[in-house]
């Protein structure tokens, strides 16, 4: 896995049980002693009110 690439990842689907496969942008390499990574969720839905952290 390389930083800056897009990968599929399972995310909770709203307030209903289950997971949905969604694209994510890999922001970091492995972090810590447990192989975890930092990702940004990618969505085609633009909310009516953007947050200051949205890009």
Backbone bond lengths (Angstrom), bond angles and torsions (degrees), N, CA, C in turn:
res aa  C-N    CA-C-N  psi(-1)  N-CA   C-N-CA  omega(-1)  CA-C   N-CA-C  phi
1 X - - - 1.447 - - 1.536 108.21 -
2 X 1.318 115.30 134.71 1.459 120.41 -179.24 1.519 111.10 -119.89
3 X 1.347 115.45 139.43 1.460 121.17 176.55 1.527 110.05 -58.02
4 X 1.329 117.52 137.42 1.455 122.44 179.93 1.519 114.26 93.46
5 X 1.323 117.61 -6.78 1.463 120.67 178.31 1.529 110.16 -94.57
6 X 1.316 115.61 161.22 1.470 122.47 -179.07 1.527 108.46 -104.50
7 X 1.339 114.98 134.99 1.460 121.74 -178.55 1.526 109.67 -134.90
8 X 1.336 117.71 155.94 1.467 119.88 172.84 1.527 109.30 -82.03
9 X 1.327 116.75 143.07 1.466 121.91 177.78 1.524 108.78 -145.61
10 X 1.323 116.70 149.81 1.465 121.40 178.59 1.527 109.76 -85.44
11 X 1.333 116.15 130.88 1.467 123.05 178.01 1.518 108.90 -128.02
12 X 1.352 117.12 150.40 1.464 119.64 173.06 1.526 109.49 -59.99
13 X 1.295 116.97 143.35 1.460 122.25 -176.90 1.516 110.51 -102.38
14 X 1.331 116.97 89.97 1.466 121.66 177.44 1.505 112.02 60.15
15 X 1.334 116.24 -139.01 1.459 120.66 -177.84 1.526 112.22 -102.92
16 X 1.325 116.95 19.66 1.461 120.87 177.42 1.531 108.56 -109.83
17 X 1.340 117.52 153.80 1.460 119.46 179.84 1.533 111.19 -65.11
18 X 1.302 115.48 152.09 1.454 120.56 176.20 1.524 112.24 112.36
19 X 1.307 114.50 170.85 1.452 121.93 -177.92 1.529 109.04 -124.92
20 X 1.333 115.47 156.17 1.448 121.17 179.00 1.523 108.23 -129.55
21 X 1.318 117.28 137.85 1.449 122.46 177.91 1.520 109.11 -78.36
22 X 1.350 116.77 119.96 1.462 122.78 -176.49 1.525 109.16 -131.08
23 X 1.335 117.86 154.63 1.464 119.50 176.46 1.529 111.15 -79.06
24 X 1.338 115.57 143.91 1.462 122.00 175.69 1.526 108.96 -134.25
25 X 1.320 115.44 151.46 1.462 122.60 174.65 1.523 107.15 -98.70
26 X 1.321 117.32 124.53 1.457 121.67 -179.97 1.528 109.43 -76.61
27 X 1.343 116.76 118.56 1.458 122.57 -175.90 1.524 113.48 -98.08
28 X 1.331 118.07 -19.22 1.457 120.58 -176.68 1.517 110.67 -143.34
29 X 1.314 114.58 166.43 1.458 120.36 168.12 1.518 107.58 -81.65
30 X 1.327 116.94 -169.76 1.458 120.44 179.85 1.520 110.14 -63.69
31 X 1.338 115.89 137.46 1.465 122.79 -178.71 1.517 109.86 -115.95
32 X 1.315 117.18 138.24 1.455 122.00 173.80 1.510 113.66 73.13
33 X 1.331 114.07 -173.23 1.466 120.17 -178.44 1.524 111.88 -78.13
34 X 1.322 117.12 -24.97 1.466 121.95 174.12 1.524 105.81 -94.19
35 X 1.339 119.06 130.58 1.474 119.22 -176.24 1.530 112.96 -68.29
36 X 1.339 115.99 88.13 1.455 122.66 176.46 1.518 108.75 -114.54
37 X 1.324 116.25 155.03 1.462 121.47 178.60 1.523 109.26 -131.51
38 X 1.327 116.28 160.27 1.460 122.25 176.58 1.522 107.36 -102.28
39 X 1.350 116.82 129.81 1.460 121.57 -178.17 1.517 110.73 -129.44
40 X 1.329 115.98 159.48 1.462 122.52 172.28 1.524 107.13 -114.18
41 X 1.314 116.25 126.42 1.460 123.39 178.86 1.526 109.49 -68.46
42 X 1.315 118.09 136.01 1.461 122.56 179.52 1.523 108.75 -109.80
43 X 1.331 116.51 131.19 1.462 121.19 179.96 1.523 109.90 -139.16
44 X 1.305 116.57 147.50 1.464 120.96 176.01 1.530 111.08 -92.76
45 X 1.339 116.62 -4.06 1.457 121.53 -179.71 1.531 108.88 -90.00
46 X 1.328 116.24 123.46 1.458 121.04 178.13 1.529 107.81 -100.64
47 X 1.354 117.04 118.57 1.465 118.91 -179.01 1.528 111.21 -69.28
48 X 1.319 116.39 155.01 1.467 121.22 -179.40 1.525 111.33 -61.78
49 X 1.331 117.07 -35.48 1.459 121.63 178.89 1.533 108.18 -120.20
50 X 1.340 116.39 115.28 1.455 120.79 179.23 1.523 110.97 -80.92
51 X 1.325 115.67 148.08 1.447 121.44 174.37 1.529 108.81 -89.57
52 X 1.313 116.80 161.81 1.460 119.59 179.60 1.526 111.11 -65.39
53 X 1.333 117.39 -19.84 1.470 121.71 179.50 1.524 113.25 -89.82
54 X 1.322 118.47 -7.64 1.469 121.84 178.91 1.522 110.03 -74.29
55 X 1.328 115.15 143.43 1.468 119.62 175.24 1.522 109.92 -144.72
